[in-house]
Amino acid sequence: MSLYDIPLRTLTGDPASLADYRGRALLVVNVASKCGLTPQYSGLERLQERYADRGFSVLGFPSNQFAGQEPGSAEEIATFCSTTYGVSFPLFEKTDVNGAQRHPLYAELTAAKDAEGAAGDVQWNFEKFLIDSQGAVVGRFRPRTEPEADELVAAIEAALPA
């Protein structure tokens, strides 16, 4: 199954899929509003602003699986993201990224290896998966990798459509 074929829902509950972003490089991130890493929203938004015109988008997937750090409703999440961090990139419905109820998108993404060659479960909020414009996972960056870290920016630039 292609990543483009996996059904998703937007934060407002509308049907979606990664096919809506076909031809763009994507950074898929599991996000949370009450985490020590939540300030990464600022860097993610700057990446969105910097590269959107070059065929790139950040996609945020709220998850409450790590210490209950995303407890809010869809409306609360949307309000927090827009008013606190000015988030303009797409957000999707609250998603399980690990465990028995892991979303099919994350079942595929977690097969990707990080820079040390480790695949498997998402470690914490703000783990980042880079998908190139052809729909292939080309990078996995663990939660503590800042959105504007040199290695992540270089990978994004390499993944941008020609």
PyMOL commands that set and color helices and strands:
alter all, ss='L'
color gray80, all
select helices_A, chain A and resi 3-5+18-21+40-54+74-85+104-109+150-159
alter helices_A, ss='H'
color red, helices_A
select strands_A, chain A and resi 8-9+15-16+25-31+56-62+128-131+137-141
alter strands_A, ss='S'
color yellow, strands_A
deselect
rebuild
show_as cartoon
